[in-house]
Amino acid sequence: MTVGKWSKIWVLALAGVCAGTTVWSQPARPTATLTIHVADILPAGGTLRLGLYNAALYPDDDSKPIASADVTAVSPETVVVLHNIPPGVYAIQTFQDVNSNNKMDTTWLGLPLEPFGFSQDAKPFLSKPSFDEVKFTLAAGDNSQTIHLQMMTSRNSPTNIARDAVRARQRK
């Protein structure tokens, strides 16, 4: 064999070895697990709807959250766990959909008729709190947040109707 043929064989052999090797990948990025304790759930039940937002998505009511959960609302506290979230700065908004109609019921002025809450237990005044009022830092690993639901009352709200129905059942 000549030198030219040997170099072709070495090139082919090297190509075969490289084809069978694993390409080095980037190390896995750390993620976070977020456990959210939502307190003051009404006994009326329904669905607890929760969304986790970054600064860019938070202001838009129609945006898709980074992570979300729709779980059965269990009084007095419902716990939601979100997994594999990239560390960062986030905000949570949640509400108890008492009548499970897949939306936050509001008055004709746009005020909520169902219990709602935000991270940092921020309280709205004529509009939802700003991102700066509700933001928190999510670090890699296990994290925890507690949110207390709040309510703006109205006699004919789904919340009050459901509460009255529960009380009527309890009296029987």
ABEGO torsion letter per residue (X at the ends): XBAAAAAAAAAAAAAAAAAABBBBBBBBBBBBBBBBBBBGBBAAEEBBBBBBBBAAAAABAABBBABBBBBBBBOABBBBBBBGBBBEBBBBBBBBBAAGAGBBBBBAAGBBABBBBBBGGBBBBGBBBBAAAABBBBBBEBBBBBBBBBBBBBAABAAAAAAAAAAAAAAX
